[in-house]
């Protein structure tokens, strides 16, 4: 599970002789001793906050807020996804989500969203000093409340980590609101999608009315084995999702520099075009998945049939990079 930054509680700081005015003044500093407010009566060292990534900052906000809400609150939805290491299609600039008893419910604020669907003991795990919904319950909560794109991205990621599909289905309560939407997400979920971007692409293809592609189809050319992201055999089209991570993250670089990775990809591209039946290899960037009109033009030019009016399942705020 993802850990928060060390949180300094105002009560502890006051015991050390720092009053409220001193704490406020330290949040305005720009050098050593600066504090960042992470939640109600909760602060983090400024240098540590600056060095943290978006997910860890958000996880820290989750722990800060849940520590204030008390033992009856459970981090859920996007907040549980962050703790479990699941992706977020909209980034991490989102309120903290918690599920609480109805007696604790209050209206949504800019920083906090409360939910009241009961959480059983089997749907809750401990993560340090807070409670978090299990991965299956988290996936289903998001599937019932978010759009189809977000739900599939999170469900695919859970399946990739080894969560069983049956466990996801068991987390769908037969009387829960949103169960039909959750069922749609789980029916589309596929752990063979190699990344959140590929999961998103599958939903986008569905919105564009494309035929069902073959995932991770392997081709062997000259002793080189290549698995492609998407294969449309009837049209002879391969679609690859190109992301910056392929050229910057060590797990993809595998000891190579960016130039070597680029040349290897170019050679692979050329080998694929020698395979009988492959007419076109399309490379799609992450940002293109949010422009359905432009994307449909590219697909039609490659010989893939697209509907005239795409079915848009995304919410307007779900456009931030995945982290």
Phi and psi in degrees as GROMACS dihedral restraints (atoms count N, CA, C in turn):
[ dihedral_restraints ]
;  ai    aj    ak    al  type     phi  dphi    fc
    3     4     5     6     1   -80.9    20    10
    4     5     6     7     1   132.6    20    10
    6     7     8     9     1   -94.7    20    10
    7     8     9    10     1   148.7    20    10
    9    10    11    12     1   -83.0    20    10
   10    11    12    13     1   168.2    20    10
   12    13    14    15     1   -71.0    20    10
   13    14    15    16     1   155.8    20    10
   15    16    17    18     1   -57.7    20    10
   16    17    18    19     1   127.1    20    10
   18    19    20    21     1  -102.9    20    10
   19    20    21    22     1   130.8    20    10
   21    22    23    24     1  -102.7    20    10
   22    23    24    25     1   117.9    20    10
   24    25    26    27     1   -83.1    20    10
   25    26    27    28     1   142.8    20    10
   27    28    29    30     1   -59.3    20    10
   28    29    30    31     1   -36.8    20    10
   30    31    32    33     1   -62.4    20    10
   31    32    33    34     1   -40.1    20    10
   33    34    35    36     1   -68.0    20    10
   34    35    36    37     1   -41.4    20    10
   36    37    38    39     1   -65.3    20    10
   37    38    39    40     1   -35.8    20    10
   39    40    41    42     1   -66.2    20    10
   40    41    42    43     1   -36.8    20    10
   42    43    44    45     1   -62.9    20    10
   43    44    45    46     1   -26.9    20    10
   45    46    47    48     1   -85.6    20    10
   46    47    48    49     1     4.7    20    10
   48    49    50    51     1    97.6    20    10
   49    50    51    52     1     9.2    20    10
   51    52    53    54     1   -98.6    20    10
   52    53    54    55     1   113.5    20    10
   54    55    56    57     1   -84.7    20    10
   55    56    57    58     1   177.4    20    10
   57    58    59    60     1   -60.3    20    10
   58    59    60    61     1   -41.1    20    10
   60    61    62    63     1   -66.3    20    10
   61    62    63    64     1   -35.2    20    10
   63    64    65    66     1   -66.6    20    10
   64    65    66    67     1   -41.0    20    10
   66    67    68    69     1   -62.8    20    10
   67    68    69    70     1   -44.3    20    10
   69    70    71    72     1   -62.2    20    10
   70    71    72    73     1   -40.4    20    10
   72    73    74    75     1   -64.8    20    10
   73    74    75    76     1   -37.7    20    10
   75    76    77    78     1   -70.3    20    10
   76    77    78    79     1   -23.2    20    10
   78    79    80    81     1   -74.0    20    10
   79    80    81    82     1   -14.0    20    10
   81    82    83    84     1   -98.4    20    10
   82    83    84    85     1    -1.7    20    10
   84    85    86    87     1   -71.1    20    10
   85    86    87    88     1   161.9    20    10
   87    88    89    90     1  -121.9    20    10
   88    89    90    91     1     6.1    20    10
   90    91    92    93     1  -134.0    20    10
   91    92    93    94     1  -150.3    20    10
   93    94    95    96     1   -56.3    20    10
   94    95    96    97     1   143.0    20    10
   96    97    98    99     1    89.0    20    10
   97    98    99   100     1    -4.6    20    10
   99   100   101   102     1   -67.3    20    10
  100   101   102   103     1   139.9    20    10
  102   103   104   105     1  -115.7    20    10
  103   104   105   106     1   149.6    20    10
  105   106   107   108     1  -117.3    20    10
  106   107   108   109     1   130.6    20    10
  108   109   110   111     1   -77.2    20    10
  109   110   111   112     1   118.8    20    10
  111   112   113   114     1  -100.8    20    10
  112   113   114   115     1    -9.9    20    10
  114   115   116   117     1   173.4    20    10
  115   116   117   118     1  -175.0    20    10
  117   118   119   120     1   -59.9    20    10
  118   119   120   121     1   120.3    20    10
  120   121   122   123     1    58.0    20    10
  121   122   123   124     1    28.6    20    10
  123   124   125   126     1  -132.6    20    10
  124   125   126   127     1   131.8    20    10
  126   127   128   129     1  -132.4    20    10
  127   128   129   130     1   157.4    20    10
  129   130   131   132     1  -133.0    20    10
  130   131   132   133     1   146.2    20    10
  132   133   134   135     1   -57.3    20    10
  133   134   135   136     1   131.2    20    10
  135   136   137   138     1   -61.4    20    10
  136   137   138   139     1   -40.7    20    10
  138   139   140   141     1   -65.8    20    10
  139   140   141   142     1   -39.4    20    10
  141   142   143   144     1   -66.0    20    10
  142   143   144   145     1   -39.8    20    10
  144   145   146   147     1   -62.7    20    10
  145   146   147   148     1   -43.8    20    10
  147   148   149   150     1   -63.7    20    10
  148   149   150   151     1   -33.3    20    10
  150   151   152   153     1   -81.7    20    10
  151   152   153   154     1   -15.5    20    10
  153   154   155   156     1   -79.8    20    10
  154   155   156   157     1   153.6    20    10
  156   157   158   159     1   -83.6    20    10
  157   158   159   160     1   172.1    20    10
  159   160   161   162     1   -58.0    20    10
  160   161   162   163     1   -40.3    20    10
  162   163   164   165     1   -65.5    20    10
  163   164   165   166     1   -46.4    20    10
  165   166   167   168     1   -65.3    20    10
  166   167   168   169     1   -35.7    20    10
  168   169   170   171     1   -61.5    20    10
  169   170   171   172     1   -43.6    20    10
  171   172   173   174     1   -66.7    20    10
  172   173   174   175     1   -43.5    20    10
  174   175   176   177     1   -58.5    20    10
  175   176   177   178     1   -38.4    20    10
  177   178   179   180     1   -62.9    20    10
  178   179   180   181     1   -41.8    20    10
  180   181   182   183     1   -62.3    20    10
  181   182   183   184     1   -38.0    20    10
  183   184   185   186     1   -62.1    20    10
  184   185   186   187     1   -48.7    20    10
  186   187   188   189     1   -64.0    20    10
  187   188   189   190     1   -39.1    20    10
  189   190   191   192     1   -62.7    20    10
  190   191   192   193     1   -43.9    20    10
  192   193   194   195     1   -73.3    20    10
  193   194   195   196     1   -43.7    20    10
  195   196   197   198     1   -65.3    20    10
  196   197   198   199     1   -33.2    20    10
  198   199   200   201     1   -62.9    20    10
  199   200   201   202     1   -29.1    20    10
  201   202   203   204     1   -81.7    20    10
  202   203   204   205     1   -34.7    20    10
  204   205   206   207     1   -70.7    20    10
  205   206   207   208     1   -29.2    20    10
  207   208   209   210     1   103.4    20    10
  208   209   210   211     1   179.7    20    10
  210   211   212   213     1   -69.7    20    10
  211   212   213   214     1   -19.8    20    10
  213   214   215   216     1   -84.8    20    10
  214   215   216   217     1    -4.5    20    10
  216   217   218   219     1   -96.5    20    10
  217   218   219   220     1   144.4    20    10
  219   220   221   222     1  -127.1    20    10
  220   221   222   223     1   125.4    20    10
  222   223   224   225     1   -61.8    20    10
  223   224   225   226     1   133.0    20    10
  225   226   227   228     1  -145.1    20    10
  226   227   228   229     1   179.5    20    10
  228   229   230   231     1    52.5    20    10
  229   230   231   232     1  -131.1    20    10
  231   232   233   234     1   -61.9    20    10
  232   233   234   235     1   -32.3    20    10
  234   235   236   237     1   -67.9    20    10
  235   236   237   238     1   -41.6    20    10
  237   238   239   240     1   -67.0    20    10
  238   239   240   241     1   -37.8    20    10
  240   241   242   243     1   -60.0    20    10
  241   242   243   244     1   -41.5    20    10
  243   244   245   246     1   -62.8    20    10
  244   245   246   247     1   -44.0    20    10
  246   247   248   249     1   -65.6    20    10
  247   248   249   250     1   -38.9    20    10
  249   250   251   252     1   -78.1    20    10
  250   251   252   253     1    -8.4    20    10
  252   253   254   255     1    85.5    20    10
  253   254   255   256     1    14.0    20    10
  255   256   257   258     1   -79.5    20    10
  256   257   258   259     1   155.5    20    10
  258   259   260   261     1   -77.5    20    10
  259   260   261   262     1   163.9    20    10
  261   262   263   264     1  -126.5    20    10
  262   263   264   265     1   121.0    20    10
  264   265   266   267     1   -69.0    20    10
  265   266   267   268     1   -29.0    20    10
  267   268   269   270     1   -99.8    20    10
  268   269   270   271     1    13.5    20    10
  270   271   272   273     1    77.4    20    10
  271   272   273   274     1  -168.9    20    10
  273   274   275   276     1  -114.3    20    10
  274   275   276   277     1    18.7    20    10
  276   277   278   279     1   -90.3    20    10
  277   278   279   280     1    68.0    20    10
  279   280   281   282     1  -135.7    20    10
  280   281   282   283     1   155.0    20    10
  282   283   284   285     1   -64.2    20    10
  283   284   285   286     1   161.1    20    10
  285   286   287   288     1   -73.1    20    10
  286   287   288   289     1   136.4    20    10
  288   289   290   291     1  -112.0    20    10
  289   290   291   292     1   134.9    20    10
  291   292   293   294     1  -143.3    20    10
  292   293   294   295     1   146.5    20    10
  294   295   296   297     1  -105.4    20    10
  295   296   297   298     1   129.8    20    10
  297   298   299   300     1  -135.4    20    10
  298   299   300   301     1   163.6    20    10
  300   301   302   303     1   -61.0    20    10
  301   302   303   304     1   153.0    20    10
  303   304   305   306     1   -56.9    20    10
  304   305   306   307     1   -30.5    20    10
  306   307   308   309     1   -67.1    20    10
  307   308   309   310     1   -19.1    20    10
  309   310   311   312     1   -97.4    20    10
  310   311   312   313     1    -4.2    20    10
  312   313   314   315     1   -66.9    20    10
  313   314   315   316     1   140.4    20    10
  315   316   317   318     1  -146.5    20    10
  316   317   318   319     1   165.5    20    10
  318   319   320   321     1   -62.7    20    10
  319   320   321   322     1   153.3    20    10
  321   322   323   324     1   -60.3    20    10
  322   323   324   325     1   141.8    20    10
  324   325   326   327     1  -121.5    20    10
  325   326   327   328     1   179.8    20    10
  327   328   329   330     1   -64.1    20    10
  328   329   330   331     1   -27.5    20    10
  330   331   332   333     1  -109.7    20    10
  331   332   333   334     1    -9.7    20    10
  333   334   335   336     1  -145.9    20    10
  334   335   336   337     1   132.5    20    10
  336   337   338   339     1  -124.9    20    10
  337   338   339   340     1   123.8    20    10
  339   340   341   342     1  -104.8    20    10
  340   341   342   343     1   143.5    20    10
  342   343   344   345     1  -126.0    20    10
  343   344   345   346     1   158.6    20    10
  345   346   347   348     1  -127.8    20    10
  346   347   348   349     1     5.5    20    10
  348   349   350   351     1   -63.7    20    10
  349   350   351   352     1   121.6    20    10
  351   352   353   354     1   -54.4    20    10
  352   353   354   355     1   141.4    20    10
  354   355   356   357     1  -110.9    20    10
  355   356   357   358     1   118.3    20    10
  357   358   359   360     1   -78.5    20    10
  358   359   360   361     1   167.6    20    10
  360   361   362   363     1   -61.4    20    10
  361   362   363   364     1   -31.8    20    10
  363   364   365   366     1   -78.0    20    10
  364   365   366   367     1    -9.8    20    10
  366   367   368   369     1  -103.5    20    10
  367   368   369   370     1    12.5    20    10
  369   370   371   372     1  -131.6    20    10
  370   371   372   373     1   137.2    20    10
  372   373   374   375     1  -129.8    20    10
  373   374   375   376     1   160.5    20    10
  375   376   377   378     1   -92.4    20    10
  376   377   378   379     1   138.0    20    10
  378   379   380   381     1  -131.9    20    10
  379   380   381   382     1    92.5    20    10
  381   382   383   384     1    68.3    20    10
  382   383   384   385     1  -126.7    20    10
  384   385   386   387     1   -97.4    20    10
  385   386   387   388     1     9.2    20    10
  387   388   389   390     1  -120.8    20    10
  388   389   390   391     1   162.2    20    10
  390   391   392   393     1   -99.3    20    10
  391   392   393   394     1   143.8    20    10
  393   394   395   396     1  -135.3    20    10
  394   395   396   397     1   141.8    20    10
  396   397   398   399     1   -65.2    20    10
  397   398   399   400     1   147.8    20    10
  399   400   401   402     1   -62.6    20    10
  400   401   402   403     1   165.5    20    10
  402   403   404   405     1   -59.8    20    10
  403   404   405   406     1   -48.5    20    10
  405   406   407   408     1   -58.3    20    10
  406   407   408   409     1   -44.4    20    10
  408   409   410   411     1   -64.1    20    10
  409   410   411   412     1   -39.3    20    10
  411   412   413   414     1   -62.5    20    10
  412   413   414   415     1   -46.1    20    10
  414   415   416   417     1   -58.6    20    10
  415   416   417   418     1   -45.3    20    10
  417   418   419   420     1   -69.8    20    10
  418   419   420   421     1   -40.7    20    10
  420   421   422   423     1   -56.2    20    10
  421   422   423   424     1   -45.9    20    10
  423   424   425   426     1   -68.0    20    10
  424   425   426   427     1   -40.5    20    10
  426   427   428   429     1   -61.4    20    10
  427   428   429   430     1   -33.9    20    10
  429   430   431   432     1   -81.2    20    10
  430   431   432   433     1   -20.3    20    10
  432   433   434   435     1  -117.5    20    10
  433   434   435   436     1   -19.6    20    10
  435   436   437   438     1  -101.7    20    10
  436   437   438   439     1  -179.6    20    10
  438   439   440   441     1   -79.5    20    10
  439   440   441   442     1   172.2    20    10
  441   442   443   444     1   -62.3    20    10
  442   443   444   445     1   -40.4    20    10
  444   445   446   447     1   -59.0    20    10
  445   446   447   448     1   -51.1    20    10
  447   448   449   450     1   -61.1    20    10
  448   449   450   451     1   -44.1    20    10
  450   451   452   453     1   -61.3    20    10
  451   452   453   454     1   -44.0    20    10
  453   454   455   456     1   -69.0    20    10
  454   455   456   457     1   -40.0    20    10
  456   457   458   459     1   -57.8    20    10
  457   458   459   460     1   -44.9    20    10
  459   460   461   462     1   -72.8    20    10
  460   461   462   463     1   -42.1    20    10
  462   463   464   465     1   -64.5    20    10
  463   464   465   466     1   -42.3    20    10
  465   466   467   468     1   -58.7    20    10
  466   467   468   469     1   -44.0    20    10
  468   469   470   471     1   -62.4    20    10
  469   470   471   472     1   -40.5    20    10
  471   472   473   474     1   -62.6    20    10
  472   473   474   475     1   -43.6    20    10
  474   475   476   477     1   -63.2    20    10
  475   476   477   478     1   -37.0    20    10
  477   478   479   480     1   -63.6    20    10
  478   479   480   481     1   -29.4    20    10
  480   481   482   483     1   -81.4    20    10
  481   482   483   484     1    -3.8    20    10
  483   484   485   486     1   106.2    20    10
  484   485   486   487     1    -0.3    20    10
  486   487   488   489     1   -63.5    20    10
  487   488   489   490     1   135.8    20    10
  489   490   491   492     1   -81.3    20    10
  490   491   492   493     1   142.8    20    10
  492   493   494   495     1   -59.8    20    10
  493   494   495   496     1   -38.0    20    10
  495   496   497   498     1   -60.0    20    10
  496   497   498   499     1   -36.6    20    10
  498   499   500   501     1   -67.1    20    10
  499   500   501   502     1   -34.2    20    10
  501   502   503   504     1   -66.1    20    10
  502   503   504   505     1   -45.0    20    10
  504   505   506   507     1   -63.7    20    10
  505   506   507   508     1   -36.5    20    10
  507   508   509   510     1   -66.6    20    10
  508   509   510   511     1   -22.1    20    10
  510   511   512   513     1   -79.6    20    10
  511   512   513   514     1    -6.8    20    10
  513   514   515   516     1   -88.1    20    10
  514   515   516   517     1   106.0    20    10
  516   517   518   519     1   -71.1    20    10
  517   518   519   520     1   134.1    20    10
  519   520   521   522     1   -62.0    20    10
  520   521   522   523     1   -20.4    20    10
  522   523   524   525     1  -108.6    20    10
  523   524   525   526     1     6.8    20    10
  525   526   527   528     1   -74.3    20    10
  526   527   528   529     1   141.9    20    10
  528   529   530   531     1   -66.1    20    10
  529   530   531   532     1   137.8    20    10
  531   532   533   534     1    88.6    20    10
  532   533   534   535     1     4.8    20    10
  534   535   536   537     1   -64.3    20    10
  535   536   537   538     1   -32.4    20    10
  537   538   539   540     1   -65.7    20    10
  538   539   540   541     1   -39.9    20    10
  540   541   542   543     1   -67.1    20    10
  541   542   543   544     1   -40.0    20    10
  543   544   545   546     1   -62.2    20    10
  544   545   546   547     1   -40.7    20    10
  546   547   548   549     1   -62.3    20    10
  547   548   549   550     1   -39.3    20    10
  549   550   551   552     1   -62.9    20    10
  550   551   552   553     1   -42.4    20    10
  552   553   554   555     1   -62.4    20    10
  553   554   555   556     1   -46.9    20    10
  555   556   557   558     1   -67.9    20    10
  556   557   558   559     1   -31.8    20    10
  558   559   560   561     1   -68.1    20    10
  559   560   561   562     1   -32.4    20    10
  561   562   563   564     1   -85.8    20    10
  562   563   564   565     1   -21.0    20    10
  564   565   566   567     1   -61.2    20    10
  565   566   567   568     1   140.4    20    10
  567   568   569   570     1  -151.6    20    10
  568   569   570   571     1   113.3    20    10
  570   571   572   573     1   -69.1    20    10
  571   572   573   574     1    -8.4    20    10
  573   574   575   576     1   -73.3    20    10
  574   575   576   577     1   -17.6    20    10
  576   577   578   579     1   -61.8    20    10
  577   578   579   580     1   124.4    20    10
  579   580   581   582     1   -80.3    20    10
  580   581   582   583     1    -8.2    20    10
  582   583   584   585     1  -161.6    20    10
  583   584   585   586     1   163.3    20    10
  585   586   587   588     1   -57.0    20    10
  586   587   588   589     1   -36.6    20    10
  588   589   590   591     1   -63.5    20    10
  589   590   591   592     1   -38.8    20    10
  591   592   593   594     1   -67.7    20    10
  592   593   594   595     1   -37.1    20    10
  594   595   596   597     1   -62.3    20    10
  595   596   597   598     1   -46.4    20    10
  597   598   599   600     1   -60.3    20    10
  598   599   600   601     1   -42.7    20    10
  600   601   602   603     1   -59.2    20    10
  601   602   603   604     1   -39.5    20    10
  603   604   605   606     1   -61.0    20    10
  604   605   606   607     1   -39.9    20    10
  606   607   608   609     1   -69.5    20    10
  607   608   609   610     1   -40.1    20    10
  609   610   611   612     1   -61.9    20    10
  610   611   612   613     1   -42.2    20    10
  612   613   614   615     1   -58.6    20    10
  613   614   615   616     1   -39.5    20    10
  615   616   617   618     1   -65.7    20    10
  616   617   618   619     1   -40.9    20    10
  618   619   620   621     1   -62.9    20    10
  619   620   621   622     1   -32.9    20    10
  621   622   623   624     1   -84.0    20    10
  622   623   624   625     1    -3.3    20    10
  624   625   626   627     1    76.1    20    10
  625   626   627   628     1    22.5    20    10
  627   628   629   630     1   -72.6    20    10
  628   629   630   631     1   154.3    20    10
  630   631   632   633     1   -64.4    20    10
  631   632   633   634     1   160.0    20    10
  633   634   635   636     1   -66.4    20    10
  634   635   636   637     1   123.0    20    10
  636   637   638   639     1   -84.7    20    10
  637   638   639   640     1   162.0    20    10
  639   640   641   642     1   -87.0    20    10
  640   641   642   643     1   129.8    20    10
  642   643   644   645     1   -92.4    20    10
  643   644   645   646     1   139.6    20    10
  645   646   647   648     1    53.9    20    10
  646   647   648   649     1    39.9    20    10
  648   649   650   651     1   -65.7    20    10
  649   650   651   652     1   132.1    20    10
  651   652   653   654     1   -98.0    20    10
  652   653   654   655     1   138.0    20    10
  654   655   656   657     1  -126.8    20    10
  655   656   657   658     1   141.6    20    10
  657   658   659   660     1  -117.4    20    10
  658   659   660   661     1   120.7    20    10
  660   661   662   663     1  -131.8    20    10
  661   662   663   664     1   120.8    20    10
  663   664   665   666     1    55.9    20    10
  664   665   666   667     1    35.7    20    10
  666   667   668   669     1    83.1    20    10
  667   668   669   670     1    -4.3    20    10
  669   670   671   672     1   -97.0    20    10
  670   671   672   673     1   126.1    20    10
  672   673   674   675     1   -98.8    20    10
  673   674   675   676     1   125.5    20    10
  675   676   677   678     1  -127.9    20    10
  676   677   678   679     1   125.1    20    10
  678   679   680   681     1  -100.3    20    10
  679   680   681   682     1   124.1    20    10
  681   682   683   684     1   -97.0    20    10
  682   683   684   685     1   155.0    20    10
  684   685   686   687     1   -64.1    20    10
  685   686   687   688     1   -49.6    20    10
  687   688   689   690     1  -140.9    20    10
  688   689   690   691     1   136.2    20    10
  690   691   692   693     1  -127.9    20    10
  691   692   693   694     1   121.9    20    10
  693   694   695   696     1  -107.4    20    10
  694   695   696   697     1    89.6    20    10
  696   697   698   699     1   -63.3    20    10
  697   698   699   700     1   -36.7    20    10
  699   700   701   702     1   -64.4    20    10
  700   701   702   703     1   -32.1    20    10
  702   703   704   705     1   -96.8    20    10
  703   704   705   706     1   -11.1    20    10
  705   706   707   708     1    69.0    20    10
  706   707   708   709     1    34.9    20    10
  708   709   710   711     1  -120.0    20    10
  709   710   711   712     1   130.4    20    10
  711   712   713   714     1  -102.8    20    10
  712   713   714   715     1   134.9    20    10
  714   715   716   717     1  -119.3    20    10
  715   716   717   718     1   125.2    20    10
  717   718   719   720     1  -115.7    20    10
  718   719   720   721     1   136.7    20    10
  720   721   722   723     1   -92.8    20    10
  721   722   723   724     1   115.2    20    10
  723   724   725   726     1   -96.5    20    10
  724   725   726   727     1   126.7    20    10
  726   727   728   729     1  -130.1    20    10
  727   728   729   730     1   161.7    20    10
  729   730   731   732     1   -64.7    20    10
  730   731   732   733     1   -29.4    20    10
  732   733   734   735     1   -59.2    20    10
  733   734   735   736     1   -33.3    20    10
  735   736   737   738     1   -59.8    20    10
  736   737   738   739     1   -27.2    20    10
  738   739   740   741     1  -108.3    20    10
  739   740   741   742     1     1.0    20    10
  741   742   743   744     1  -129.5    20    10
  742   743   744   745     1   -28.8    20    10
  744   745   746   747     1   -90.1    20    10
  745   746   747   748     1   139.4    20    10
  747   748   749   750     1   -60.8    20    10
  748   749   750   751     1   -34.0    20    10
  750   751   752   753     1   -64.4    20    10
  751   752   753   754     1   -23.8    20    10
  753   754   755   756     1   -94.1    20    10
  754   755   756   757     1   -33.5    20    10
  756   757   758   759     1   -66.8    20    10
  757   758   759   760     1   -39.8    20    10
  759   760   761   762     1    52.0    20    10
  760   761   762   763     1    45.0    20    10
  762   763   764   765     1    86.7    20    10
  763   764   765   766     1    -4.4    20    10
  765   766   767   768     1   -93.1    20    10
  766   767   768   769     1   157.6    20    10
  768   769   770   771     1   -88.9    20    10
  769   770   771   772     1   173.8    20    10
  771   772   773   774     1   -62.4    20    10
  772   773   774   775     1   -35.3    20    10
  774   775   776   777     1   -64.6    20    10
  775   776   777   778     1   -42.3    20    10
  777   778   779   780     1   -64.3    20    10
  778   779   780   781     1   -40.5    20    10
  780   781   782   783     1   -62.6    20    10
  781   782   783   784     1   -44.1    20    10
  783   784   785   786     1   -60.6    20    10
  784   785   786   787     1   -44.8    20    10
  786   787   788   789     1   -67.2    20    10
  787   788   789   790     1   -38.4    20    10
  789   790   791   792     1   -62.8    20    10
  790   791   792   793     1   -41.0    20    10
  792   793   794   795     1   -65.8    20    10
  793   794   795   796     1   -38.4    20    10
  795   796   797   798     1   -64.3    20    10
  796   797   798   799     1   -42.5    20    10
  798   799   800   801     1   -64.8    20    10
  799   800   801   802     1   -41.6    20    10
  801   802   803   804     1   -61.3    20    10
  802   803   804   805     1   -43.6    20    10
  804   805   806   807     1   -56.6    20    10
  805   806   807   808     1   -46.6    20    10
  807   808   809   810     1   -64.0    20    10
  808   809   810   811     1   -39.6    20    10
  810   811   812   813     1   -63.4    20    10
  811   812   813   814     1   -41.3    20    10
  813   814   815   816     1   -60.8    20    10
  814   815   816   817     1   -36.2    20    10
  816   817   818   819     1   -70.4    20    10
  817   818   819   820     1   -11.4    20    10
  819   820   821   822     1   -88.5    20    10
  820   821   822   823     1    -7.1    20    10
  822   823   824   825     1   -73.9    20    10
  823   824   825   826     1   127.5    20    10
  825   826   827   828     1   -57.3    20    10
  826   827   828   829     1   131.0    20    10
  828   829   830   831     1   100.9    20    10
  829   830   831   832     1   -23.0    20    10
  831   832   833   834     1   -88.5    20    10
  832   833   834   835     1   114.0    20    10
  834   835   836   837     1   -93.6    20    10
  835   836   837   838     1   -39.8    20    10
  837   838   839   840     1  -138.5    20    10
  838   839   840   841     1   140.4    20    10
  840   841   842   843     1  -117.8    20    10
  841   842   843   844     1   110.5    20    10
  843   844   845   846     1   -97.6    20    10
  844   845   846   847     1   133.3    20    10
  846   847   848   849     1  -109.8    20    10
  847   848   849   850     1   121.4    20    10
  849   850   851   852     1  -112.2    20    10
  850   851   852   853     1   129.2    20    10
  852   853   854   855     1   -87.0    20    10
  853   854   855   856     1   157.7    20    10
  855   856   857   858     1   -50.2    20    10
  856   857   858   859     1   -48.2    20    10
  858   859   860   861     1   -64.7    20    10
  859   860   861   862     1   -28.0    20    10
  861   862   863   864     1   -67.3    20    10
  862   863   864   865     1   -22.3    20    10
  864   865   866   867     1   -69.2    20    10
  865   866   867   868     1   -10.7    20    10
  867   868   869   870     1  -103.3    20    10
  868   869   870   871     1     3.1    20    10
  870   871   872   873     1  -120.9    20    10
  871   872   873   874     1    84.2    20    10
  873   874   875   876     1   -65.7    20    10
  874   875   876   877     1   -34.1    20    10
  876   877   878   879     1   -64.6    20    10
  877   878   879   880     1   -48.5    20    10
  879   880   881   882     1   -66.4    20    10
  880   881   882   883     1   -38.0    20    10
  882   883   884   885     1   -66.0    20    10
  883   884   885   886     1   -39.9    20    10
  885   886   887   888     1   -63.9    20    10
  886   887   888   889     1   -33.2    20    10
  888   889   890   891     1   -64.5    20    10
  889   890   891   892     1   -42.1    20    10
  891   892   893   894     1   -64.0    20    10
  892   893   894   895     1   -42.2    20    10
  894   895   896   897     1   -66.9    20    10
  895   896   897   898     1   -41.9    20    10
  897   898   899   900     1   -63.2    20    10
  898   899   900   901     1   -40.3    20    10
  900   901   902   903     1   -62.8    20    10
  901   902   903   904     1   -28.4    20    10
  903   904   905   906     1   -85.9    20    10
  904   905   906   907     1    -5.3    20    10
  906   907   908   909     1    97.6    20    10
  907   908   909   910     1    11.7    20    10
  909   910   911   912     1   -94.9    20    10
  910   911   912   913     1   130.7    20    10
  912   913   914   915     1   -75.3    20    10
  913   914   915   916     1   132.2    20    10
  915   916   917   918     1  -126.2    20    10
  916   917   918   919     1   147.6    20    10
  918   919   920   921     1   -70.5    20    10
  919   920   921   922     1   155.6    20    10
  921   922   923   924     1   -69.7    20    10
  922   923   924   925     1   -41.0    20    10
  924   925   926   927     1  -117.1    20    10
  925   926   927   928     1   101.3    20    10
  927   928   929   930     1   -60.8    20    10
  928   929   930   931     1   148.6    20    10
  930   931   932   933     1   -87.5    20    10
  931   932   933   934     1   109.3    20    10
  933   934   935   936     1   -93.5    20    10
  934   935   936   937     1   113.7    20    10
  936   937   938   939     1  -102.9    20    10
  937   938   939   940     1    -1.0    20    10
  939   940   941   942     1   -86.7    20    10
  940   941   942   943     1   149.5    20    10
  942   943   944   945     1   -86.0    20    10
  943   944   945   946     1   153.3    20    10
  945   946   947   948     1   -65.6    20    10
  946   947   948   949     1   -21.5    20    10
  948   949   950   951     1   -90.5    20    10
  949   950   951   952     1    -2.7    20    10
  951   952   953   954     1   -93.4    20    10
  952   953   954   955     1    64.1    20    10
  954   955   956   957     1  -131.2    20    10
  955   956   957   958     1     7.3    20    10
  957   958   959   960     1   -81.2    20    10
  958   959   960   961     1   157.3    20    10
  960   961   962   963     1   -62.9    20    10
  961   962   963   964     1   149.1    20    10
  963   964   965   966     1   -75.7    20    10
  964   965   966   967     1   145.5    20    10
